[in-house]
Amino acid sequence: MGKTTGFLEIARRTEGGEHAAERVRHYREFALHPEAGEVALQAARCMDCGIPFCQSGCPVNNCIPDWNDLAYLGDWRRALDVLHSTNNFPEFTGRVCPAPCEAACTLNINDDAVTIKSIERTIADRGWNEGWIAPQPPKKKTGMHIAVVGSGPAGLACAQQLARAGHNVTVYEKNELAGGLLRFGIPDFKMEKTPIDRRVAQMEEEGVVFRNGVCVGGADFPAQKLIDEADAVVLAGGCERPRDLPSPGRELDGVHFAMEFLPQQNRRQAGLPVAARDILASGKNVVVIGGGDTGSDCIGTSLRQGAASVTQLELLPRPPEEENKELVWPDWPLKLRTSSSHEEGCGREWSVATKEFIGDGDGRVRALRVARLEWENNGGKPQMREVKDSAFDLPADLVLLAMGYVSPARAGMLEELGVALDSRGNVLADEENYLSSEKKVFAAGDMRRGQSLVVWAIREGRRCARAADKFLTGKYRLPG
């Protein structure tokens, strides 16, 4: 602990950003990152408490007090080594993770939490800028081949760990470039794609082979081909089946899933082909249904495209401004969260249900009919009830459904492999062995646990790699 009284003397300072009116004119990352000296001071606020709840709050169990101390002391390279010991891609999580570690910070009980996420990103970015991050090819090869399907954070983390253990690893990705939802889902203004490109290049130097543009499952590349050619197969294809809203008028033109809309803008930014028909918010009244991160991404993208208005609808009641820390700490709290996209200009409606999509007579959506809800406690379970005569119409030329995801896509690969599914439709595999019902077929990330965070995907990928390596070699050689 470098500065024993740092948390008493230094106030929390969060990262700033470009003014909303300026940043909506472009798609670049807009956070204004503090200088190393300021970050070191923020790291000095870490109390190095006896039981660091931040580590248990972090899915990859980052050694947060250790690298906070090293950052405060200016030993950035050792801080990077500690950070990489638990997280393959800290520059990803330092940008897009919601930071459950900060919610669990002991200082957060009665003060403001340490700026853990900002410190993490600073350490990682400095590592790249200084040239400290280099390929780590194995000293000895095993001769065994592992196929990883999916190049999101789970697939990438799994592939990198297995390659460093000496295995021959091939990653299969259905899109033109690797990255999964990090590349074709998360907007560039939250995370530009250079961090992905750098990691892919590093992994290629470590021996990972990327086969992009290959969709496993179907006549062009049957899933059985992987079983026949590989010593082990890891399924890390994500959770891609979106939750739908089957209200009357759902078939109208202009009603789309969020993941029909967001990847198109990623493609435009990358100079890649877009679907035959563009989905654009320019000049339109946009309604986003769903209050999570994906909905927020739809808001920020719509505003940058020049939407006339953006309204976000949420079925649940408006959360409290601040959580009851005595009741919920160190768990993730329920409280009102206002994202940078909300700050850029968005109306928000709480406790409303969509009753109907209203058309204009030519098959296009022109409005949404919604109704107010009341929430009651029914035997300890919240129950909603429509408020009588509360229905009203919202102008809507574009409706984006961002209500989460229910399961992986079953058609194609999963059906061909015949792997067992759990009650939610995810690939059935436990959290110790990650082995599916089919011999030598493993599952990790959202495909196994369901929709979750990038940091959970990285954890899953690392632990699945450990399990797969043990399956092939008979002993644990990789960290958990």
Stockholm file with secondary structure:
# STOCKHOLM 1.0

chainA/1-480         MGKTTGFLEIARRTEGGEHAAERVRHYREFALHPEAGEVALQAARCMDCGIPFCQSGCPVNNCIPDWNDLAYLGDWRRALDVLHSTNNFPEFTGRVCPAPCEAACTLNINDDAVTIKSIERTIADRGWNEGWIAPQPPKKKTGMHIAVVGSGPAGLACAQQLARAGHNVTVYEKNELAGGLLRFGIPDFKMEKTPIDRRVAQMEEEGVVFRNGVCVGGADFPAQKLIDEADAVVLAGGCERPRDLPSPGRELDGVHFAMEFLPQQNRRQAGLPVAARDILASGKNVVVIGGGDTGSDCIGTSLRQGAASVTQLELLPRPPEEENKELVWPDWPLKLRTSSSHEEGCGREWSVATKEFIGDGDGRVRALRVARLEWENNGGKPQMREVKDSAFDLPADLVLLAMGYVSPARAGMLEELGVALDSRGNVLADEENYLSSEKKVFAAGDMRRGQSLVVWAIREGRRCARAADKFLTGKYRLPG
#=GR chainA/1-480 SS CCCTTHHHHCCCCCCEECCHHHHTTCCSCCEECCCHHHHHHHHTTCCCCSSCHHHHHSTTCCCHHHHHHHHHTTCHHHHHHHHHTTCSCHHHHHHHCCCHHHHHCGGGGTSCCCCHHHHHHHHHHHHHHTTCCCCCCCSSCCCCEEEEECCSHHHHHHHHHHHHTTCEEEEEESSSSSCGGGTTTSCTTTCCSHHHHHHHHHHHHTTCEEEETCCSSSSSSCTHHHHHHCSEEEECCCCCEECCCCCTTTTSBTEEEHHHHHHHHHHHHHTCCCCSSCCCCTTCEEEEECCSHHHHHHHHHHHHTTCSEEEEEESSCCCCSSCCHHHHTTSCCCCCCCCHHHHTTCEEEESEEEEEEEECSSSBEEEEEEEEEEEEEETTEEEEEECTTCCEEEECSEEEECCCEEECCCTTHHHHHTCCBCTTSSBCCCTTTCBCSSTTEEECTHHHHCSCCHHHHHHHHHHHHHHHHHHHHSSCCSCC
#=GC SS_cons         CCCTTHHHHCCCCCCEECCHHHHTTCCSCCEECCCHHHHHHHHTTCCCCSSCHHHHHSTTCCCHHHHHHHHHTTCHHHHHHHHHTTCSCHHHHHHHCCCHHHHHCGGGGTSCCCCHHHHHHHHHHHHHHTTCCCCCCCSSCCCCEEEEECCSHHHHHHHHHHHHTTCEEEEEESSSSSCGGGTTTSCTTTCCSHHHHHHHHHHHHTTCEEEETCCSSSSSSCTHHHHHHCSEEEECCCCCEECCCCCTTTTSBTEEEHHHHHHHHHHHHHTCCCCSSCCCCTTCEEEEECCSHHHHHHHHHHHHTTCSEEEEEESSCCCCSSCCHHHHTTSCCCCCCCCHHHHTTCEEEESEEEEEEEECSSSBEEEEEEEEEEEEEETTEEEEEECTTCCEEEECSEEEECCCEEECCCTTHHHHHTCCBCTTSSBCCCTTTCBCSSTTEEECTHHHHCSCCHHHHHHHHHHHHHHHHHHHHSSCCSCC
//
